[in-house]
């Protein structure tokens, strides 16, 4: 009996993400697992497109910013004097991690160095963009009760970000 994607199934997918210009910006050939029908496990529009699919099926879903990575938040962009940044983060593309007074951490990215000033941005790199997901179903199985509450452990495999 073929399994189909439905609530509380662990779904293994491979994917590619393409930007508005049609350029590949992220890809995972190593299957990534999520639990179908569990809040915040997958973008709702992608999850809806996968419902009822079987192993080997593919879907293509385009997400507007409000459906995917959101819009840039100016409160997550900070500029400071370059001399205040540790030397290992003084290049565009560096990813320093900051911690607030509650112990929560956030990875940011150095997006600009100009006139002895450094700018770091905590927004997702895809914020404000329309992105297309090309997703292929690699596996389907029943979720264990512990997974439903705590999520599925992910394998440590290569993900390509370009």
Secondary structure, DSSP 8 states (H G I E B T S, - for coil): ------TTEEEEEEEEEE-TTS-EEEEEEEEEEEETTSTTSS-HHHHHHHTT--TT-EEEEEE-GGGTT----GGGEEEEEGGGS-GGG-STT---EEE-TTS-EEE-EEEEEETTEEEEE-S-TTTT--EEEEEEEEEEEE--HHHHHH---------EE-
